[in-house]
Amino acid sequence: MKLDKPPSCRPAAPTVFVGRNRRGNWIACEQNGIFGGLFVNRAQALKYALRENGYHPETIVELSHEIELDVSANSEIAATRRVA
């Protein structure tokens, strides 16, 4: 028998925002800027968001206003991962 952790002990799935930028491209990005991407269509953005947040559709928020992917926030994280 497989024992599973109760919901209160599991780490929370990250919230991922999905929406369009001012050029009409689709963006998916984690709320703290830990991961994100630029996509040609909504389906690919949602597929990425689901995969990155551990397949928790309840934590994906589709925005009606424009969003931009902030690559400067990720540059420090990326540099840390390359050094390590």
Solvent accessible surface area in square Angstrom, and as a share of the most:
residue,aa,sasa,rsa
1,M,219,0.98
2,K,178,0.76
3,L,148,0.74
4,D,100,0.52
5,K,122,0.52
6,P,75,0.47
7,P,106,0.66
8,S,106,0.68
9,C,80,0.48
10,R,112,0.41
11,P,122,0.77
12,A,99,0.77
13,A,24,0.19
14,P,44,0.27
15,T,33,0.19
16,V,0,0.00
17,F,57,0.24
18,V,0,0.00
19,G,1,0.01
20,R,119,0.43
21,N,8,0.04
22,R,160,0.58
23,R,164,0.60
24,G,27,0.26
25,N,50,0.26
26,W,25,0.09
27,I,1,0.01
28,A,0,0.00
29,C,23,0.14
30,E,8,0.04
31,Q,99,0.44
32,N,107,0.55
33,G,19,0.18
34,I,81,0.41
35,F,35,0.15
36,G,23,0.23
37,G,13,0.12
38,L,101,0.50
39,F,37,0.16
40,V,139,0.80
41,N,67,0.35
42,R,113,0.41
43,A,67,0.52
44,Q,85,0.38
45,A,0,0.00
46,L,39,0.20
47,K,119,0.51
48,Y,32,0.12
49,A,0,0.00
50,L,51,0.25
51,R,119,0.43
52,E,70,0.31
53,N,4,0.02
54,G,44,0.43
55,Y,146,0.56
56,H,74,0.33
57,P,89,0.56
58,E,128,0.58
59,T,28,0.16
60,I,31,0.16
61,V,61,0.35
62,E,82,0.37
63,L,39,0.19
64,S,121,0.78
65,H,117,0.52
66,E,110,0.50
67,I,22,0.11
68,E,81,0.37
69,L,46,0.23
70,D,83,0.43
71,V,103,0.59
72,S,76,0.49
73,A,49,0.38
74,N,34,0.17
75,S,59,0.38
76,E,136,0.61
77,I,58,0.29
78,A,38,0.30
79,A,45,0.35
80,T,90,0.52
81,R,157,0.57
82,R,184,0.67
83,V,134,0.77
84,A,117,0.90
